[in-house]
Amino acid sequence: MSICVQGVSFAYGERQALRQVDFSCQPGCLNALLGPNGAGKSTLVALLSRLYDLQQGDILLDGLSIRQHPRAALRQLGVVFQQSTLDLDLSVRQNLAYHAALHGLSRREAAQRIDAELARQQLGERQHERVRALNGGHRRRVEIARALLHQPRILLLDEASVGLDQASRRALNQHVRALCDEQQLTVIWTTHLLDEILPSDPVVMLNRGRVVAQGQADALSNGATQESLSDAFERLSRASEEPAL
Ligand SMILES: Nc1ncnc2c1ncn2[C@@H]1O[C@H](COP(=O)(O)OP(=O)(O)OP(=O)(O)O)[C@@H](O)[C@H]1O
């Protein structure tokens, strides 16, 4: 499913968090939204998921404005927020069942979808354990299972790997890529970590609320001169801040 962000600006009172942000995502794959702390990534996720109302600009999902069709848009979105929102004292299955009920799924339908998601996230054997007993990587998988219960076509993951060790980060990243391939999910993966991005990934670079570049990662980092993505980010961010003559 295509995502098109058009002229989005957003301010928290006096503080401008996003300035005229324009980009589009490639359907059916992982799109990296890369930027340092404070770049505006979480704000964008909050606007996409309708946690905040748009102040300026619009976001189109398969051409449909989320301003004009907020319910239809929400049905297409699954979200994993930066801060976990699981109930640690409920079991994995109870957390999922609670969310399914919020989405108005019947018990039977919920049970079927929960079984399917638990299998897909390889969590079937842990389903009756309290979330508290799981490690960070498995908790993230529970959140992904929960986000996919209503069968959205877009999955937003806001710094999903924060707090995980290196091996768990890699496993989670690979797992999400496999979900893209299996289900043609369109994923927005926000991160400040360059090693989570592959050369073929579409990337949007965000700095201080502005898009400083977008394109395929290897093209942005100018493969011919072996520039790293990190150096490219620095260069493009500086260029976007230089005053016009
Ligand atoms: N609730 C809020 N009230 C006021 N300012 C905020 C609020 N949330 C974010 N900001 C500010 O908006 C800007 C963008 O923040 P945002 O959290 O979207 O960035 P981010 O790229 O997700 O960074 P991080 O990874 O640190 O969360 C920052 O300057 C931040 O201080």
PDBQT file of the ligand as one rigid body, heavy atoms in Angstrom, charges set to zero:
ROOT
HETATM    1  N1  LIG A 301       5.074  16.314  23.577  1.00  0.00    +0.000 N 
HETATM    2  C1  LIG A 301       5.972  17.202  23.142  1.00  0.00    +0.000 A 
HETATM    3  N2  LIG A 301       5.948  18.466  23.565  1.00  0.00    +0.000 NA
HETATM    4  C2  LIG A 301       6.843  19.392  23.127  1.00  0.00    +0.000 A 
HETATM    5  N3  LIG A 301       7.823  19.116  22.244  1.00  0.00    +0.000 NA
HETATM    6  C3  LIG A 301       7.903  17.853  21.785  1.00  0.00    +0.000 A 
HETATM    7  C4  LIG A 301       6.978  16.825  22.206  1.00  0.00    +0.000 A 
HETATM    8  N4  LIG A 301       7.313  15.680  21.574  1.00  0.00    +0.000 NA
HETATM    9  C5  LIG A 301       8.386  15.979  20.810  1.00  0.00    +0.000 A 
HETATM   10  N5  LIG A 301       8.732  17.275  20.937  1.00  0.00    +0.000 N 
HETATM   11  C6  LIG A 301       9.821  17.957  20.216  1.00  0.00    +0.000 C 
HETATM   12  O1  LIG A 301       9.593  17.820  18.818  1.00  0.00    +0.000 OA
HETATM   13  C7  LIG A 301      10.802  17.549  18.133  1.00  0.00    +0.000 C 
HETATM   14  C8  LIG A 301      10.702  16.213  17.405  1.00  0.00    +0.000 C 
HETATM   15  O2  LIG A 301      10.610  15.172  18.388  1.00  0.00    +0.000 OA
HETATM   16  P1  LIG A 301      10.315  13.656  18.014  1.00  0.00    +0.000 P 
HETATM   17  O3  LIG A 301      10.130  12.910  19.305  1.00  0.00    +0.000 OA
HETATM   18  O4  LIG A 301       9.254  13.573  16.996  1.00  0.00    +0.000 OA
HETATM   19  O5  LIG A 301      11.723  13.242  17.346  1.00  0.00    +0.000 OA
HETATM   20  P2  LIG A 301      12.344  11.814  17.133  1.00  0.00    +0.000 P 
HETATM   21  O6  LIG A 301      13.078  11.881  15.830  1.00  0.00    +0.000 OA
HETATM   22  O7  LIG A 301      11.326  10.769  17.278  1.00  0.00    +0.000 OA
HETATM   23  O8  LIG A 301      13.409  11.713  18.290  1.00  0.00    +0.000 OA
HETATM   24  P3  LIG A 301      13.502  10.633  19.487  1.00  0.00    +0.000 P 
HETATM   25  O9  LIG A 301      14.103   9.433  18.889  1.00  0.00    +0.000 OA
HETATM   26  O10 LIG A 301      14.391  11.324  20.473  1.00  0.00    +0.000 OA
HETATM   27  O11 LIG A 301      12.095  10.419  19.999  1.00  0.00    +0.000 OA
HETATM   28  C9  LIG A 301      11.913  17.600  19.177  1.00  0.00    +0.000 C 
HETATM   29  O12 LIG A 301      12.449  18.892  19.174  1.00  0.00    +0.000 OA
HETATM   30  C10 LIG A 301      11.176  17.311  20.476  1.00  0.00    +0.000 C 
HETATM   31  O13 LIG A 301      11.834  17.927  21.562  1.00  0.00    +0.000 OA
ENDROOT
TORSDOF 0
